């Protein structure tokens, strides 16, 4: 005797059951929408108009074109980037929140603040290092100096010469701290809430000098609104080949270079991190993107997420030593 053990379903129910079984039998990856299926937020730790913002908008637009989803650049200035870093670190690790990591947020802040509320090495997944750039020491045209040595002599004769930066503890602040220590001069720091604000006040003559990123400063140098004296990195800038490095100008061993790279909240799945890494590497290597960045003083740097992570840890160690040697603290 054969028993019929099929459940007694109402007419039409077999179609629904068959569909359910087909879904359950399908591969797991087929159930979730392909990434990305909605806008990606790219948090920037500085105010609009600075190097981070410019690079973020450049690569964000390219990523949007590549993947067909908007990339929303979200500037969150404050506490030298700590506000943005906390926001990014606490975001869901789903690939839809990224942050433009800076030397300050990812390396310097931990050394100069008492408590930043996050651990740059623990709370983020390194995604892609993008660019490295030297900074320019610039002065207002009313300051009667044309070389770094003349600036040092001017500062020695006038203790407390002012300089601006986007905030305490950033690379632009540290660049002058290190120079002042090496040159034996006394300078007065004037912090701002963004690189553009500091540069605007320098152009207006409200401060005497500043280390400023070339992405926003070179056009002002070319227009004669500020005068460039030296480059903070190990080599001269293609966009300003006649401006010597600080080391060339009389202070061997001096080198302070900024950098930018993409990070994601800790726990972001490795396949997404790797896909983002490949996309950003492709973007910054594109001839038009690389040429645009080079013209603004930035050097394209690419690599794997692991290589970026190793670099971040080395920068954390380096700036901890610098902060200890200079005694610099940000409150």
N, C-alpha and C positions, 0 to 999 in steps of 0.2 A: 504494500500500500504506500502511495506517495502522499506526503503531507504538504499542503500549501501553507508556508509560514510567512508569506509576504504580508506586511501590514496592510490593513484596509484603509487606503487613502481615498479622499474624495476625488472626484474627477478633476483632472488637470494638475493634481499635486505632484504626480510623477515628474513632470517637467521641472518643477522647482527643485525637487530632490536631486534630480540629475545634474542641474546647474550647480547646486551646492557641492556635490561630490566632485565635479570637475574643478571647482575652485580649490577644494582641499587638496586635490591631486596635483595642482599646478605648482611649479617651483616657487619658493618663498619670494625670490626677487621679483617675480612677476606681479606680486600683489601690491607692492609699494610704488608710488609714482617715481619716475626716474628723477635723479637729482641733477640740476635744481628745477623745481616746479613752481617756485615763487621768488620774489625779490631777495637779494642777499644784502645784508647791512654791513658796511665797512666803517667801523668806528675809527675816528682820527683823534689823537690825544692832544692836538693843538688847535688853535683858532684858525678859521678860514684864511687863506692867503699865504700860509707858510709852506715850507718844503713838503711836509707830510701831506697837507691838503692837496697840493699840486700833483704830487706823485699818485696819491690815492685816486684823484679824479681821472688822471691819465690812464692808469691801469684798470680802474673800475669801468670806464667807458669801453675799453677794449674787451674786458671780460663779458660785459653785457652784449656786445656785438657777437662775441664768440659763442655764447651759450643761449642767447635769446631771452634773458631775464634781466630786469633792472638791477643795477648795483647802486644802492643808496649810500652815499658818503655822508657820515653822521659825525660832525665835529663836536667833541665834548671836552673843551679845555678846562683846566683847573688843577691846582696842586702839581704842576709840572707833569701832567699826564696821569696822575694817580686816579683821578676821577674816571677817566676813560678806561683805564686798566681794570679797575674794580668792576665797572659795568660789563666789560667784555669777559672777565673771568667768571662772572656769575651767570652768563648767558647759557642757554641750552647748547650742548655740544653736538649740534646737528648739521653743521656746515653752513648755516644761514646767518651766523654772526662771525665776523672776522675783525681783526684790529690791525691797524698800521703800527707795528712795533718800532719804537725809536730807541736810540742809545740811552736816553734818559729813562724811559719807562721800563726797558728791559735790562738795564745794567747799572746806571748811575744812581737811581732813586733809592735802591736798597742800601746803598752805602752812605747816603747823606741825610736821609730822613729817619727819624726814630722808629716810626711804624707806618709802612705804606699800605698795610692791609692785604697784601697779596705777595706771592712768591713768584717772581718772573720765570724761574727755572722749573717750578713745580706746577703752576696753575695754567700754563699755556702749552699748546702743541705748536712747535715751530713748523711753519708751512713753507715759506720761500723767502730767502733774502733777495732783495731787489736791487738796491743801489748803495754805493758808498760815495761820500762827498766831503771834500775839504771845505772849510769855512774861510771867509775873507775878513781880515781886520780892516775896518774902514773907519774914516774920521769925517767929521763935517768939514767942508771946504774952508771954513773960517779958521780952522786949527792950522797954524803955520808949520806944517811938517809934510814931507814928501816921502820919507823912508821910515822903516821901523826903528832904526837907530835914532833918528830925529824925534820920533814919538816917545821913545824911552827917555831921552834927554828932557823933553818937554814935561813928561810926567814926573821925573825926578825933581824938576824945578817947581812943580805945582802939585804937591801931594794931594791925593783925593780927586784926580781927574776922573770924570764920570764915564761909565760905559753901561750900555743896556743889554738885556738878554730877554728871551721869552719866559724866564722864571728861574728861581734858585735851583741849582742842582742839575741843570741841563748841560749838554755838551758846549753850548755857546757861552754859558757861564763859566764852566770849567776851563775852557780855552783861555780866558783872560786870567783866571786864578793861577793856572800853571805858568803863563807868561809873566805875570806880576811877580811870582815867586822866583822864577829864573832870572828876571831882570832886576830884581830888588827895587820895585816901584810900589807905591801905594795908590790903589785905584778904588773908586767908589761904585759899587754895583747898584744899578737901578733896574729892578725886575718889572716886566710887563706881562700881560696875559696872552701874548702871542708875538711871533717874530715880526709880523707886518707892523704891529703897533710900535715895537722898538725901533724898527727901521724908519717909520714915519716920523717919530720924535727926533731921530738923528738927523733926518733930512731937514726938519724944522729948526734944528740948532738947539734943541732943548737938552741934549746930551752931547758929549764930545766924541764918543767912539763906540764901537761895538764889533764883536765878532758876529757875522751874519752869514746865513747860508747863501751860496751863490745862485740858487734857483730863483731867489727873489731880489738878490743884490746886484748881480751883474748888469741888468738893465739900468739900474740907478747909477752905477759907476760909469757906464757908457754915456749916460745923459749928463754927467758932471755934477750930479746932486750929492754924491759922496766920493771920497778919494780912497782908493784901495792901497794898502801898504804892504800886506803880506798874506800868505796862504797858510792855513793851519796844518795841512797834511804833509805827506812825504814828497809830493811832486806838484809841479805847477799845474794850473788849470788850463785846459785847451782854450777856454773862452777868455783867458786873461794871461797870455803867455809871458808878458813882461813883468808880471808881479811875482817876486821871489817868495819862496817858502820862508817861514819863520826860522827854520834851521839854516837856510842859505843866508839869511839876513843877520846872522850873528849869534844864534842860539842852537848849536848842534844838539841833536837828540830830542828836540821838541817835535811832537806830532800829536795832534788831536783831530780825529776824523769822525764825522757823523755817519750814520747808516740808517737805512729803513728796510723793513721786511714785514711780511704778513704772518700773523700768528692767529690761532684759534683757541677757544676754550679747551681746557684739558678734558680728554675723553672723546673728542671728535674722532670718529672712526678713521682708521688708517687708510682705507680705500678713498675716502673723501679728501683726506689730507694729501694723498699722492696725486689725486686728480687735480686738485687745486694747484699743487706744486708744478705739475706739468703745464698747466694753463698759464700760470704767471711767468714761468721760465720762457715759454713761447712768446708771450706778450712783450717782455722787456728785450728779447732778442730781435724782435721785428725791426727792420732797418729804420722805419720812420720813428718808432718809439725810442730806440737807442740814440738816434741822431738828435731828437728833441731833448732828451735827458742830458746828453753830452754837451749840447749847446748851453745848457743851464748849469753846467759844472758838476754833473753827477756821472759816476762810472757804474755801468751795469755789472752786477755781481749775481751769479746764479749758482745753483747747487741743489743737493737733496735736503729734505727735512732734517735728516740726521746731521748733516754738515752744518746746517744753520743752528741746530741745537748746540753743537760743540762750540761754535763761534760765540753764541750768547753766553755760555758758561765761562768762556775765556774772557769776555768783556766784563762780566760780573766780577771776576777775580782781579782784573786789571784796575778797574775803577775803585774797587774797595781799597787797593793799595794807594792809589792817588789820593783818595779822600783822607786816608789815615795820615799820609805824609803832609798834606796841606792843612789838615785840621778843619776842613770845610764841613759845615752842617747846614741843613735847610730846615727851618721850623714851620 
